[in-house]
Every structure is written in structure tokens, then in C-alpha cells.
């Protein structure tokens, strides 16, 4: 949770004190004695404190800040999977809600790699800032991007790919995810 401040006047008295502080005579006095400016600032806060606290719960900005902070408890891995499922042309080959998310069939997995070696090029591989997992994106020989999302235990929770027509959109989405959710070292 981050500290956020809303700067508005709570009542007419606070507004008046702030307006008086902006008079040229007061600005000139503040240059001679910096304490004058501080005194007006504290007077404005004191003038509005009671109304500010009374109106706290009816302020739409305050309500939005509280709701946004409550909703931030969702893990990044879930947000990333949701975003990837919405990429145009996404073909989902594994999703964590399916039973196959925890079951790996070694005959099906990496059969191409077993026969011909690893010919895919790793394009992205980064952990999420909340530690909930990581994203990996590879391009195959035909430059078709495939994306996978792994949880903290290394279990794949999402795997999908797009065709060449939608490759640019997937790459843009992965870059946006990287900018927003990648762990900064």
C-alpha cells in the first residue's frame, strides 16, 4: 500500500486562509521571514482538519484509493494470464484451471526438442515483481511466438501461441507486461 494524498479545500475557512497566504503582501512577508509561509500553511491545515476527517468517507477520490489498494492483492501471475488470454488470435494450449496444468506427459512435451534439438529462440524470460511467477516467450523456426507463464514452484500455469498474423500484438502485450510487472533488479 502506498501513501497517497488528496489536495482539496475541506471548507471555506481553509480556502480563505490559503487565498490570504497568496496575497502579494504575504508573499513579501514570507521572503523576509519563511516562518510566515509555514504559519499560513499550518493554519490552512488546522482550519480544514475537522471537515476533512468528517467528509473522508464520502470523498469519491478517497474511496477510489481504498478500493484500488484492496484490489491490488490479486497476484500478478493471475493478471498476466488474464491479459494473455485476451490477445487476438491466442490459442491456449494449457491453462491452470485444466487438470493438465499439473500433469506433464513426457512423451508429448518437447518431442520436437528431443528429435531435433532446441531450435526455439528464447525472446523473454523474466520474474514478476511480487514473486508469484515468471513469463517466458520463445519464437520457433517460423517465428511463431509461444508464451508460457510459470508459478513460483516452476509449474506451468498458462501456455499459448499466436499465428504470424497476430505475432506483433502478442509481442506488444508481453512488452507491456514486462514494463508493468517485471521484477527490477
C-alpha positions as CSV (number, residue, x, y, z in Angstrom):
1,X,0.0,0.0,0.0
2,X,1.4,3.4,-0.9
3,X,0.7,6.8,0.7
4,X,-1.5,9.0,-1.4
5,X,-2.6,12.5,-0.7
6,X,-5.7,14.4,-1.9
7,X,-5.2,18.1,-2.1
8,X,-8.5,19.9,-1.9
9,X,-10.0,22.5,0.4
10,X,-12.2,20.9,3.0
11,X,-14.2,24.1,3.8
12,X,-14.5,27.8,3.1
13,X,-12.3,28.8,6.0
14,X,-9.4,26.7,4.7
15,X,-9.9,28.2,1.2
16,X,-9.8,31.7,2.7
17,X,-6.6,31.1,4.7
18,X,-4.9,29.7,1.6
19,X,-6.2,32.7,-0.5
20,X,-4.8,35.2,2.1
21,X,-1.4,33.4,2.0
22,X,-1.3,34.0,-1.7
23,X,-1.6,37.8,-1.4
24,X,1.4,39.7,-2.6
25,X,1.9,41.3,0.9
26,X,2.0,37.8,2.4
27,X,4.4,36.6,-0.2
28,X,6.7,39.5,0.5
29,X,6.5,38.9,4.3
30,X,7.3,35.2,3.6
31,X,10.5,36.3,1.8
32,X,11.6,38.3,4.9
33,X,10.6,35.5,7.3
34,X,10.0,32.0,6.0
35,X,8.0,31.2,9.1
36,X,5.1,33.3,7.8
37,X,4.5,30.9,4.9
38,X,4.8,27.9,7.2
39,X,2.3,29.5,9.7
40,X,-0.3,30.1,6.9
41,X,0.2,26.5,5.7
42,X,-0.4,25.1,9.1
43,X,-3.3,27.4,9.7
44,X,-5.0,26.2,6.5
45,X,-4.5,22.6,7.6
46,X,-5.9,23.3,11.0
47,X,-8.9,25.1,9.5
48,X,-9.8,22.2,7.3
49,X,-8.8,19.3,9.5
50,X,-12.2,18.7,11.2
51,X,-14.2,18.8,8.0
52,X,-11.6,16.8,6.1
53,X,-11.9,13.9,8.6
54,X,-15.7,14.1,8.7
55,X,-16.0,14.0,4.9
56,X,-13.3,11.4,4.5
57,X,-15.6,8.5,3.7
58,X,-17.8,10.5,1.3
59,X,-15.0,11.7,-0.9
60,X,-15.0,9.7,-4.2
61,X,-11.2,10.2,-4.6
62,X,-10.6,8.6,-1.2
63,X,-13.0,5.7,-1.9
64,X,-11.2,5.0,-5.2
65,X,-7.8,5.0,-3.5
66,X,-9.1,2.5,-0.9
67,X,-10.7,0.2,-3.5
68,X,-7.6,0.3,-5.7
69,X,-5.4,-0.7,-2.8
70,X,-7.8,-3.6,-1.8
71,X,-7.8,-4.9,-5.3
72,X,-4.0,-4.9,-5.6
73,X,-3.9,-8.0,-3.5
74,X,-4.5,-10.0,-6.7
75,X,-1.3,-11.8,-7.7
76,X,0.5,-10.6,-10.8
77,X,0.5,-14.1,-12.3
78,X,-3.3,-14.1,-12.5
79,X,-3.3,-10.6,-14.0
80,X,-0.8,-11.7,-16.6
81,X,-2.7,-14.8,-17.6
82,X,-5.9,-12.8,-17.9
83,X,-4.1,-10.3,-20.2
84,X,-2.6,-13.0,-22.4
85,X,-5.9,-14.8,-22.9
86,X,-7.3,-11.6,-24.4
87,X,-4.5,-11.3,-27.0
88,X,-6.1,-11.5,-30.5
89,X,-5.5,-14.9,-32.1
90,X,-4.3,-16.6,-28.9
91,X,-4.5,-20.4,-29.0
92,X,-4.4,-21.6,-25.4
93,X,-2.7,-25.0,-25.1
94,X,-2.6,-25.1,-21.3
95,X,-4.5,-23.2,-18.6
96,X,-4.1,-23.7,-14.9
97,X,-7.8,-24.4,-14.4
98,X,-7.4,-27.5,-16.5
99,X,-6.3,-30.7,-14.9
100,X,-3.3,-30.9,-17.3
101,X,-1.7,-27.8,-15.7
102,X,0.0,-30.0,-13.0
103,X,0.3,-33.2,-15.1
104,X,3.2,-33.4,-17.6
105,X,3.3,-36.0,-20.3
106,X,7.0,-36.5,-21.2
107,X,6.0,-38.2,-24.5
108,X,4.2,-35.0,-25.7
109,X,6.3,-32.4,-24.0
110,X,9.3,-31.2,-26.0
111,X,9.1,-34.1,-28.5
112,X,10.5,-31.7,-31.2
113,X,13.4,-30.8,-29.0
114,X,14.1,-34.5,-28.3
115,X,14.3,-35.3,-32.0
116,X,16.0,-32.2,-33.5
117,X,17.4,-30.3,-30.5
118,X,16.3,-27.0,-29.1
119,X,15.6,-24.8,-32.2
120,X,13.4,-22.2,-30.4
121,X,14.8,-18.8,-29.6
122,X,14.1,-17.5,-26.1
123,X,12.9,-13.9,-26.5
124,X,11.7,-13.1,-23.0
125,X,12.3,-14.6,-19.6
126,X,11.6,-12.5,-16.5
127,X,10.2,-12.9,-13.0
128,X,7.2,-10.9,-11.7
129,X,7.8,-8.2,-9.1
130,X,5.6,-9.9,-6.5
131,X,7.4,-13.2,-6.8
132,X,4.3,-15.0,-7.9
133,X,5.9,-16.5,-11.1
134,X,7.6,-15.7,-14.4
135,X,6.9,-15.3,-18.1
136,X,8.9,-16.9,-20.9
137,X,8.3,-16.3,-24.6
138,X,10.0,-18.2,-27.4
139,X,9.9,-18.0,-31.2
140,X,10.1,-21.2,-33.2
141,X,11.8,-21.6,-36.6
142,X,8.8,-20.0,-38.4
143,X,9.0,-17.0,-35.9
144,X,5.7,-18.0,-34.3
145,X,5.8,-16.8,-30.7
146,X,4.8,-19.1,-27.9
147,X,4.3,-17.7,-24.4
148,X,4.4,-19.6,-21.1
149,X,3.7,-18.5,-17.5
150,X,5.1,-20.4,-14.6
151,X,4.2,-20.1,-10.9
152,X,6.7,-19.8,-8.1
153,X,7.2,-23.6,-8.0
154,X,8.0,-23.7,-11.7
155,X,4.7,-25.4,-12.7
156,X,3.4,-24.1,-15.9
157,X,0.1,-22.3,-15.4
158,X,-0.5,-21.0,-18.9
159,X,0.8,-21.8,-22.4
160,X,-0.3,-20.4,-25.7
161,X,0.7,-19.2,-29.1
162,X,-0.5,-16.9,-31.9
163,X,0.0,-17.2,-35.6
164,X,2.2,-14.8,-37.6
165,X,-0.8,-12.5,-38.2
166,X,-1.1,-11.8,-34.5
167,X,2.6,-12.1,-33.5
168,X,3.1,-8.3,-33.3
169,X,0.1,-8.0,-30.9
170,X,1.5,-10.7,-28.6
171,X,4.9,-9.2,-28.6
172,X,3.5,-5.8,-27.7
173,X,1.4,-7.3,-24.9
174,X,4.4,-9.1,-23.5
175,X,6.4,-5.9,-23.6
176,X,3.6,-4.1,-21.8
177,X,3.5,-6.8,-19.2
178,X,7.3,-6.7,-18.8
179,X,7.2,-2.9,-18.3
180,X,4.5,-3.1,-15.7
181,X,5.2,-6.3,-13.8
182,X,8.8,-7.4,-14.3
183,X,11.0,-7.6,-11.1
184,X,13.5,-4.8,-11.2
185,X,17.0,-5.9,-10.1
